[in-house]
């Protein structure tokens, strides 16, 4: 295959096509022609602008596979649109997106550029700065979403600092409004959520299907070489890249997930295994967040499969809740709080701004956590089989499923008091599906309770018992999950009790923590001393790990 620049060159517009076509800027995460501005006019009347921004790529040390996934999909999307008849201005630059758009507008005399309202706050800020310099944009609603700001306001009213926002209320509203899995005003199966039925460990009850692979073609290999050349210092491995990069491949992965994984997803969605890292998770979030797969299409397919009995209702509802509930709810909350800048809790003043203003993230820390994130998150071996396994997977794949994110990676950080902002930034660089609207709300909110309960009714923390029950990690670990103190004991349990003790002033009144605090208060003074010593030893051991060379 010829280099990408040669393949896309025939799609470059002539001066007449510049003047006579309507021009649309397609952001890096809206690579679709099935909704939005690209559906509003014939391809023969359309020009699109696509930008590879070195400024964005260098803003954080994003996982190398994330960069390859994004750039390879963007380049394939450009060729797909050229084949439809669109003209393409494909621009590689060291500038920001806004600076590049202003340059292209001035160079080519583009009178106006249309763009869907950007999903990421960072891109909205970037474009707003360019508009102040003269960039002419027409911003239209982003129809890849399933809900509008008005839907959020209808449920919760105007944003008010200090109140809690419960996803379940929003999810019920969306189910009623969309009539998804509904029988009139009643949910199918008699309840809106089957979450309580979806909490089984996996004990090899059935074979785990092997997912399809997508070996790099020449165009993707060119991107891999580009990333290795320009971003060699970034996080993660480039080895064995096999992710979808075309619309056809994205659909192939979805059909595999729909037919082979989702029928078994529900019961085992919270299970963790070191020998089946994906289990029955669809692993579609990276493609959804790039708009290669559209949430509306996936929900329709899952609902239809549930109605004909191909997917059990608890599995279908659990999957739909992630898209129609959590995903939509979190993006609204991110925007309502201006990326958590309006959340009124103590700030983590000791956390460095990375990157510098104006793109530095907000740093709420309601529980006062400020310890630097340790080297285990960059691959230094801690001896804790659970976290070492998950981090190794993230380094290799840029992905792990949601319970490993919550109950291994985030749980350890929260129990130890590691910086919520640094953990958020780590997730942002390390995961191929991470963008500001999803990573900041999930990590600063649900995962670490740094927002003081804005998104979660309690901190999602646990001792070793939960990990032991829901995984096979503990059977392969040097530490004993059934012992909380002494040599060889698993530190998670000691860390759990000392976390509760350390944060009692902030958390003791929480109705969901009454039983743990009652148990804590029954512990003898001698046991508490041992728990504190074991927890302190674990934190110091993690802090002592040397950072590996990337």
C-alpha positions in Angstrom: 0.0 0.0 0.0 1.2 3.5 -0.8 1.9 5.9 2.1 -1.2 7.6 3.5 -0.3 11.0 2.0 -0.4 9.5 -1.4 -3.7 7.7 -0.8 -5.4 10.9 0.5 -4.0 13.3 -2.0 -6.7 12.6 -4.7 -9.3 13.8 -2.1 -7.6 17.2 -1.7 -10.0 20.0 -2.9 -9.5 22.3 -5.8 -10.0 26.1 -5.3 -13.5 25.8 -6.8 -14.4 22.9 -4.4 -13.0 24.9 -1.5 -15.5 27.7 -2.4 -18.5 25.6 -3.3 -18.6 22.9 -0.6 -19.8 23.1 3.0 -16.9 22.5 5.3 -17.1 20.4 8.4 -14.4 19.9 11.0 -14.5 16.3 12.3 -13.0 16.0 15.8 -10.7 13.1 16.5 -13.4 11.4 18.6 -16.4 11.8 16.2 -15.4 9.6 13.3 -18.8 8.8 12.0 -21.0 9.7 9.0 -24.1 8.1 10.4 -25.2 11.1 12.5 -24.3 14.7 12.8 -23.4 17.3 10.2 -22.1 14.7 7.7 -25.7 13.4 7.3 -27.1 16.8 6.4 -25.9 17.1 2.8 -24.7 15.0 0.0 -21.1 13.9 0.0 -20.6 15.6 -3.3 -21.3 18.9 -1.6 -19.2 18.2 1.5 -15.7 18.9 2.5 -14.2 17.7 5.8 -11.3 18.8 7.9 -9.3 16.3 9.9 -6.3 17.3 12.0 -3.5 15.4 13.6 -2.2 17.6 16.4 1.2 17.1 17.8 0.4 19.6 20.5 -2.4 17.3 21.8 -0.3 14.1 21.4 2.5 15.6 23.5 0.2 17.2 26.1 0.4 13.9 28.1 2.3 10.7 27.6 -0.7 8.9 26.2 -0.5 5.1 25.8 1.2 4.4 22.5 -1.7 2.1 21.5 -4.2 4.8 22.2 -2.4 7.1 19.8 -2.2 4.4 17.1 -5.9 3.5 17.6 -6.9 7.1 17.2 -4.7 8.1 14.3 -5.2 4.9 12.4 -9.0 5.2 12.7 -8.8 8.9 11.7 -6.7 8.0 8.6 -9.0 5.2 7.6 -12.0 7.4 8.2 -10.6 10.0 5.9 -10.2 7.5 3.1 -13.7 6.1 3.8 -15.1 9.6 3.4 -13.1 10.3 0.2 -14.5 7.1 -1.2 -18.0 8.5 -0.5 -17.2 11.6 -2.5 -16.2 14.0 0.2 -13.2 16.3 -0.3 -10.7 16.1 2.5 -8.3 18.7 4.1 -6.1 16.4 6.1 -3.6 18.4 8.1 -0.6 17.2 10.2 0.7 19.9 12.5 2.5 20.7 15.7 -0.2 23.2 16.5 -3.3 22.8 18.6 -6.6 22.0 16.9 -7.8 25.5 17.2 -4.6 27.0 15.9 -4.6 24.6 13.0 -8.2 25.4 12.0 -7.6 29.1 12.1 -4.5 28.6 9.9 -6.5 26.4 7.4 -9.4 28.9 7.4 -7.1 31.8 6.6 -5.0 29.8 4.0 -8.0 28.4 2.0 -10.5 31.2 2.6 -13.0 29.0 4.4 -15.9 31.3 5.2 -17.3 29.1 7.9 -16.6 25.7 9.4 -19.2 23.5 11.1 -18.4 21.3 14.0 -20.4 19.2 16.4 -20.3 20.5 19.9 -17.0 18.9 21.2 -17.3 16.1 23.7 -14.0 17.0 25.5 -13.8 20.1 27.5 -10.2 20.4 26.4 -11.3 20.7 22.7 -14.0 23.2 23.6 -11.4 25.3 25.3 -8.9 24.9 22.5 -11.5 26.0 19.9 -12.8 28.9 22.0 -9.2 30.3 22.3 -9.0 30.2 18.5 -12.4 31.8 18.1 -11.0 34.7 20.1 -8.3 35.0 17.4 -10.9 35.1 14.6 -11.8 31.4 13.9 -15.3 31.3 12.5 -17.1 28.2 13.7 -20.7 27.1 13.5 -21.2 24.7 16.5 -24.1 22.3 16.2 -25.5 19.8 18.7 -23.6 16.5 19.0 -26.2 13.8 18.0 -24.0 10.9 18.9 -25.2 11.3 22.5 -28.5 9.7 23.6 -29.6 12.6 25.8 -29.5 16.4 26.0 -28.6 18.9 28.7 -32.3 19.5 29.0 -32.8 15.8 29.9 -30.3 16.2 32.7 -32.0 19.4 33.9 -35.4 17.8 33.8 -34.2 15.2 36.3 -32.0 17.3 38.6 -32.7 21.0 37.8 -29.8 23.5 37.6 -26.5 22.3 39.0 -26.1 23.0 42.7 -22.8 22.5 44.5 -23.0 20.3 47.6 -25.9 18.1 46.5 -25.6 14.5 45.4 -26.5 13.3 41.9 -27.7 9.7 41.7 -27.4 8.0 38.3 -30.4 5.8 38.9 -32.8 8.7 38.7 -31.4 9.8 35.4 -31.3 6.2 34.1 -35.0 5.6 34.9 -35.9 8.9 33.2 -34.0 7.8 30.0 -35.6 4.4 30.0 -39.0 6.0 30.2 -38.2 8.6 27.6 -36.7 6.2 25.1 -39.0 3.3 25.8 -36.0 0.9 25.9 -36.7 -2.4 27.7 -40.1 -1.0 28.7 -43.7 -2.3 28.7 -45.6 1.0 28.8 -44.5 2.7 32.0 -43.2 -0.5 33.6 -39.7 -2.0 33.0 -39.4 -5.4 31.4 -38.8 -8.0 34.1 -40.4 -5.8 36.7 -37.4 -3.7 37.7 -35.1 -1.1 36.1 -31.8 -2.7 37.3 -30.7 -6.3 37.6 -27.4 -5.3 39.2 -27.9 -7.5 42.2 -28.0 -10.6 40.0 -24.8 -9.7 38.1 -22.2 -10.3 40.8 -21.0 -13.9 40.4 -17.3 -14.9 40.4 -16.2 -16.9 37.3 -15.2 -20.5 38.0 -14.7 -21.8 34.5 -18.4 -22.6 34.2 -18.2 -22.3 30.4 -15.6 -21.6 27.7 -14.5 -18.0 27.2 -14.7 -17.1 23.5 -11.5 -16.0 21.8 -12.0 -12.4 20.4 -11.2 -11.6 16.8 -7.9 -9.9 16.0 -7.1 -7.3 13.4 -3.5 -7.4 12.4 -2.2 -4.0 11.2 -2.4 -3.3 7.5 0.2 -1.1 5.8 -1.6 2.1 6.7 -1.8 1.2 10.3 1.8 0.0 10.3 2.8 3.4 9.1 1.0 4.9 12.1 2.8 2.5 14.4 6.1 3.6 13.0 5.1 7.2 13.4 4.2 6.8 17.1 7.4 4.9 17.8 9.4 7.6 16.2 7.7 10.6 17.8 6.3 9.2 21.0 8.8 6.6 22.0 8.9 7.9 25.6 5.2 7.5 26.1 3.4 5.0 28.4 2.7 1.4 27.3 3.6 -1.1 24.7 3.2 -1.0 21.0 3.7 -4.8 20.6 0.9 -6.9 19.1 -1.4 -4.0 18.1 -4.6 -5.7 16.9 -7.5 -3.2 17.4 -10.1 -2.3 14.8 -9.2 0.7 12.7 -12.0 0.6 10.0 -15.7 0.9 10.2 -16.0 -2.7 8.9 -13.6 -4.0 11.6 -15.5 -2.1 14.3 -18.7 -3.7 13.3 -17.0 -7.1 13.2 -15.9 -6.7 16.8 -19.4 -5.6 17.8 -21.1 -8.6 16.2 -18.6 -10.9 18.0 -19.4 -9.2 21.3 -23.2 -9.2 20.7 -23.4 -12.9 19.7 -20.6 -14.6 21.7 -20.0 -12.4 24.8 -23.1 -10.5 25.9 -25.3 -13.6 26.4 -23.0 -14.4 29.4 -22.0 -10.8 30.3 -24.4 -10.1 33.2 -23.7 -12.8 35.8 -19.9 -12.4 35.4 -19.5 -8.6 34.8 -17.9 -8.1 38.2 -15.7 -11.2 38.0 -11.9 -10.9 37.7 -9.4 -13.5 36.4 -5.7 -13.5 35.6 -6.2 -16.1 32.9 -9.2 -14.5 31.2 -8.6 -10.8 31.3 -11.5 -9.8 29.1 -14.0 -12.5 30.2 -17.4 -11.5 28.6 -16.9 -7.8 28.4 -17.6 -6.4 24.9 -14.5 -4.1 24.9 -16.4 -1.7 22.7 -15.8 1.5 24.8 -12.7 2.6 22.8 -14.7 2.4 19.6 -17.8 4.0 21.1 -15.7 6.9 22.4 -14.3 7.4 18.9 -17.8 7.2 17.4 -16.8 4.2 15.3 -19.7 2.4 17.0 -22.8 4.5 18.0 -24.5 3.9 21.3 -27.9 4.0 19.8 -27.1 1.2 17.4 -25.6 -1.0 20.1 -28.6 -0.5 22.4 -31.0 -1.3 19.6 -29.1 -4.5 18.8 -29.0 -5.6 22.4 -32.7 -4.8 23.0 -33.7 -6.8 19.9 -31.5 -9.7 21.0 -33.1 -9.7 24.5 -36.6 -9.6 23.0 -36.0 -12.7 21.0 -34.3 -14.5 23.9 -30.7 -14.4 22.5 -29.4 -12.4 25.5 -30.9 -12.8 29.0 -32.6 -9.7 30.3 -30.1 -9.2 33.2 -27.2 -9.2 30.8 -29.0 -6.9 28.3 -30.1 -4.5 31.0 -26.6 -4.4 32.5 -25.0 -3.5 29.2 -27.7 -0.9 28.3 -27.3 0.7 31.7 -23.7 1.4 31.0 -24.5 3.3 27.8 -27.9 4.9 28.5 -27.2 5.5 32.2 -23.6 5.9 33.3 -22.1 7.2 30.1 -24.7 9.8 29.5 -24.9 10.8 33.2 -21.2 11.2 33.6 -20.7 13.4 30.6 -23.5 15.7 31.7 -22.1 15.9 35.2 -18.6 16.8 33.8 -20.1 19.6 31.8 -22.3 20.9 34.6 -19.4 21.1 36.9 -17.0 22.5 34.3 -14.8 19.5 34.6 -15.2 19.4 38.4 -14.0 22.9 38.8 -17.3 23.9 40.4 -17.3 21.1 43.0 -16.9 22.7 46.4 -14.6 20.4 48.3 -11.0 20.8 49.5 -8.5 20.9 46.7 -5.3 18.9 46.5 -3.0 21.9 46.4 0.2 19.7 46.5 -0.7 18.0 43.2 1.4 19.5 40.4 -0.5 20.9 37.3 0.2 18.4 34.6 -0.1 19.7 31.9 0.1 23.4 32.8 -2.8 25.8 32.6 -5.1 26.2 30.8 -5.4 22.5 30.3 -4.5 21.4 33.9 -7.3 19.3 35.5 -9.3 20.1 38.6 -7.9 18.5 41.8 -10.7 18.0 44.4 -9.7 15.8 47.3 -12.5 15.6 49.8 -10.7 13.1 51.9 -7.4 14.9 51.9 -5.5 12.3 49.9 -2.2 13.7 48.5 0.5 11.0 48.5 2.3 10.7 45.1 1.1 7.9 42.9 3.7 5.1 43.3 5.7 3.3 40.7 3.5 0.2 40.7 1.2 2.0 38.3 4.1 2.2 35.8 4.9 -1.5 36.1 7.2 -1.8 39.1 6.4 -5.1 40.7 4.8 -4.8 44.2 4.2 -8.5 44.9 0.5 -7.9 45.1 -0.7 -10.3 42.3 -3.9 -8.4 41.7 -2.5 -5.0 41.0 0.6 -6.3 39.3 -1.6 -8.4 36.9 -3.9 -5.5 36.1 -1.1 -3.0 35.5 0.7 -5.4 33.3 -2.5 -5.8 31.2 -2.9 -2.0 31.0 0.7 -1.6 29.9 0.2 -4.2 27.2 -3.3 -3.4 26.0 -4.3 0.0 27.3 -7.4 -1.5 28.7 -8.9 -3.5 31.5 -12.5 -4.0 32.5 -14.5 -1.8 34.9 -14.2 -3.8 38.1 -10.4 -4.1 37.8 -10.3 -0.3 37.4 -12.6 0.3 40.4 -11.8 -2.5 42.9 -8.1 -3.1 42.2 -6.4 0.1 40.8 -8.6 2.7 42.3 -9.3 0.8 45.5 -5.6 0.6 46.4 -5.0 4.3 45.6 -8.0 5.3 47.7 -7.1 3.1 50.7 -3.5 4.4 50.7 -4.4 8.0 50.2 -2.7 8.4 46.9 -3.4 11.6 44.9 -6.8 11.4 43.2 -5.6 13.9 40.5 -2.5 11.9 39.8 -4.6 8.7 39.6 -7.0 10.4 37.2 -4.1 11.6 35.0 -2.7 8.1 35.0 -6.0 6.6 33.8 -6.2 9.4 31.2 -2.8 8.4 29.7 -3.0 4.7 30.3 -6.5 3.7 28.9 -7.3 3.8 25.2 -10.9 4.7 26.0 -10.1 7.6 28.3 -11.2 11.2 27.6 -11.7 14.1 30.0 -15.5 13.8 30.3 -15.4 10.1 31.2 -12.1 9.7 33.1 -12.4 12.7 35.5 -16.0 12.0 36.6 -15.3 8.3 37.1 -12.0 8.6 38.9 -12.4 11.8 40.8 -16.0 10.7 41.6 -17.0 7.1 41.9 -13.5 5.6 42.1 -11.9 7.8 44.8 -14.7 9.8 46.4 -12.5 12.9 45.8 -15.7 14.8 45.0 -17.1 14.2 48.5 -20.1 12.1 47.3 -21.2 14.1 44.2 -21.6 10.9 42.2 -21.4 8.0 44.7 -23.2 7.4 48.0 -20.1 6.0 49.6 -16.4 5.3 48.8 -16.0 2.2 46.7 -13.4 0.5 48.8 -12.9 -3.0 50.1 -10.5 -5.3 51.9 -9.0 -8.5 50.6 -12.2 -10.5 51.1 -13.9 -8.9 48.0 -11.0 -9.5 45.7 -10.7 -13.0 47.0 -14.4 -13.7 46.4 -14.6 -12.2 43.0 -11.2 -13.3 41.4 -8.6 -16.0 41.2 -5.9 -13.4 42.0 -5.4 -14.3 45.6 -4.7 -18.0 44.9 -1.6 -16.9 42.9 -0.3 -14.3 45.4 2.5 -14.4 47.9 0.2 -12.7 50.4 -2.6 -14.5 52.4 -6.0 -12.9 51.7 -7.4 -14.4 54.9 -4.9 -12.7 57.2 -5.0 -9.0 57.9 -1.9 -8.6 60.1 1.5 -10.1 60.5 4.1 -11.4 58.0 2.6 -12.6 54.8 -0.8 -11.0 55.4 -2.6 -9.2 52.5 -2.3 -5.5 53.1 -5.7 -4.7 51.5 -7.6 -5.5 54.7 -5.4 -3.5 57.0 -5.5 -0.6 54.6 -9.3 -0.8 54.5 -9.7 -0.6 58.3 -7.1 2.2 58.6 -8.8 4.1 55.8 -12.1 4.0 57.7 -10.3 5.1 60.9 -8.4 7.9 59.2 -11.5 9.3 57.6 -14.0 8.7 60.4 -14.8 12.4 60.8 -15.9 12.6 57.1 -17.5 9.2 56.7 -18.9 7.9 60.0 -22.3 9.5 59.4 -22.7 7.9 56.0 -25.7 5.5 56.2 -24.0 2.9 53.9 -21.0 2.7 56.2 -22.8 2.1 59.5 -22.0 -1.6 59.7 -18.3 -1.3 58.8 -17.9 1.5 61.4 -19.7 -0.7 64.0 -17.2 -3.5 63.3 -14.3 -1.1 63.5 -15.4 0.1 66.9 -15.5 -3.4 68.2 -11.8 -4.0 67.4 -9.5 -4.1 70.4 -6.8 -1.5 70.8 -4.1 -4.1 70.2 -5.7 -5.2 66.9 -5.9 -1.6 65.8 -2.2 -1.1 66.5 -1.4 -4.2 64.4 -3.6 -3.0 61.5 -2.0 0.4 61.5 1.4 -1.1 61.5 0.6 -3.4 58.6 -1.1 -0.6 56.6 1.9 1.7 57.2 4.3 -1.0 56.1 2.4 -1.6 52.9 2.3 2.1 52.0 6.0 2.6 52.7 6.8 -0.5 50.6 4.8 0.9 47.7 6.4 4.3 48.1 9.9 2.7 48.0 9.4 1.1 44.5 11.7 2.5 41.8 10.1 3.8 38.7 10.9 1.5 35.7 12.3 3.0 32.5 9.6 3.5 29.9 
